[in-house]
Amino acid sequence: DKNVSPEVAAALLRDGATLGGQEREVTILFADLRGFTTLSEKLAPHELLTLLNRYLDRMSAAIEAHGGVIDKFIGDAIMALFGAPVTQSDAADRAVAAALAMEKALVQLNAELAAEGIAPLAIGIGVNTASVVAGNIGSPRRKEYTVIGDTVNFAARLEALNKELGSQFLISSAVREALGDECRDAVSRGEIPVRGYEHPVPVWQLG
C-alpha cells in the first residue's frame, strides 16, 4: 500500500493483474522541478534526498486531495492520473485544481526552506486530456499499472514548454475546452511548435 496508489491497488485486487488494458479518456498531469541538477551539485546526497522527499510529499498530498493517482515518480518528476483507474467525469477540473494546489503548497514549502537557508524550489506543470490505453504493462514477473499513448507524451511536452515560455503551468486546448467557463483565467499562448508534432498546437497558460 506504500508502493502503489490505493486506487491502483483496489483495481488490481478487483480485476486481477493480468497484462493488457482498455482505452479510456483520462487527464494526465506532469510536474518537474526546475534546476534540480544544479541543486544536486550543491547538496550532499542525504540532504538532497531529504529535500526531494519533502517536496514530493507536499505535491503528492495536493494531487491526492483532488482525487488524482500518482502513476510514478521519475526522479524529481511526477506523473499523475485523473480518470484512471477510477473513472471521473470531472477529471480535467480535478487535475487543474490539483496543479493550482501544488503551486500553493510549493509557496509554503519555499517559505519553510527560506527560514532554513535553503534556496527556493520551482516547478513546471503540464496537463492534457486525451484518450489513452490504461492497464498493466510489463512481463509476467514485473507489472506496472500505467497509461500509454502519444497524448501522454504531449502532457510531458507541455511541462517542458514552460522553460521556453517562462511560465509555470500550461494546459492543452482539450483541457481548456473541458473546463469551459470555469477557466476564465486561462491565457492563450497561441499555437506553439512542440517537439514530435508536425504542426504547432494551441497552448494555454494558467496560474
Secondary structure, DSSP 8 states (H G I E B T S, - for coil): --SS-HHHHHHHHHH---SEEEEEEEEEEEEEESSHHHHHHHS-HHHHHHHHHHHHHHHHHHHHHTT-EEEEEETTEEEEEESSSS--TTHHHHHHHHHHHHHHHHHHHHHHHHHTT-----EEEEEEEEEEEEEEEEETTEEEEEEESHHHHHHHHHHHHHHHHT-SEEEEHHHHHHHGGGGTT-EEEEEE--TT-SS-EEEEE--
